[in-house]
Each structure stands twice: as C-alpha cells, then as structure tokens.
C-alpha cells in the first residue's frame, strides 16, 4: 500500500522512472510485468553442488546399545578433578 522501501535501497528516488509516482496497484502491476521477463537462472548467484557422502563410523552393537548413567558420569568427572 505504500512505496516499497527495498526500492530505496536498490535504487535512489531520483532514478525511479515516471511510472513510480502512480498508485500502488499500478506500480505493483508494472513491477509484476517486468518480473515476468526475468529468467531465474540468470539471476541466481551459484548452483548448489551434489552432496558428498560421508562414510559412517562403525560402532560395535554392544557399545551402541550400552546404557551409561548420567549420575555415574558426573561422579566420575568430579573424582578426576584435583
């Protein structure tokens, strides 16, 4: 409903064409018409490359299923301190 503040960042007011002083709906229609001619591939900065597969670390099943009490870990860490 008001002028797009981002246009001020991209382009100062003195460089706006004469149709920028029209109503908000007219301005929006004009900008949409211009946007229809933009090719996204030309505007994109970079293309994402393929993901690199990382090998999964192997862990023994018994180790993976083993439960360790948090209380025991806290007590062990306190006993190691001087």
C-alpha positions in Angstrom: 0.0 0.0 0.0 3.0 2.3 0.4 6.1 2.6 -1.6 8.4 -0.4 -1.4 11.3 0.5 1.0 13.5 -2.0 -0.6 13.4 0.0 -3.8 15.1 2.8 -1.9 18.0 0.6 -1.0 18.4 -0.8 -4.6 17.7 2.5 -6.5 17.6 6.1 -5.2 14.3 8.0 -5.8 15.8 10.3 -8.4 16.5 7.3 -10.6 12.9 5.9 -10.4 11.0 6.2 -13.7 8.0 8.4 -14.0 5.5 5.5 -13.5 6.8 5.1 -10.0 4.7 8.0 -8.9 1.5 6.1 -9.9 -0.8 4.4 -7.4 0.4 1.4 -5.5 -1.7 -1.1 -7.6 -0.4 0.4 -10.9 3.2 0.2 -9.6 2.7 -3.4 -8.5 1.2 -4.4 -11.9 4.1 -2.8 -13.7 6.7 -4.5 -11.5 5.0 -7.9 -12.0 5.0 -7.3 -15.7 8.7 -6.6 -15.6 9.3 -9.6 -13.4 7.7 -12.0 -15.9 10.7 -11.3 -18.3 13.3 -12.3 -15.7 15.0 -15.7 -16.1 15.8 -17.1 -12.6 18.8 -18.9 -13.9 20.4 -15.6 -14.9 19.8 -14.0 -11.5 20.9 -17.0 -9.4 24.3 -16.4 -7.8 25.5 -20.0 -7.7 24.3 -23.5 -8.1 24.5 -26.0 -5.3 26.7 -28.9 -5.9 25.9 -32.5 -5.1 26.2 -33.6 -1.5 29.3 -35.6 -0.6 28.5 -38.9 1.1 30.4 -39.4 4.3 31.3 -42.9 5.4 29.5 -43.8 8.6 31.7 -44.7 11.5 31.4 -48.3 12.6 30.4 -48.9 16.2 30.1 -52.3 17.9 26.5 -53.1 18.5 27.0 -53.8 22.2 28.7 -50.4 22.6 25.9 -48.6 20.8 23.2 -50.2 23.0 25.1 -49.8 26.3 23.5 -47.5 28.8 25.6 -45.2 30.8 24.1 -43.5 33.9 24.4 -39.7 33.9 24.9 -39.8 37.7 27.9 -42.1 37.2 29.4 -39.8 34.6 29.1 -36.8 36.9 30.6 -38.6 39.9 33.5 -39.9 37.7 34.2 -36.3 36.4 34.2 -35.0 40.0 36.6 -37.6 41.2 39.1 -36.9 38.4 39.4 -33.2 39.4 42.1 -32.3 41.9 
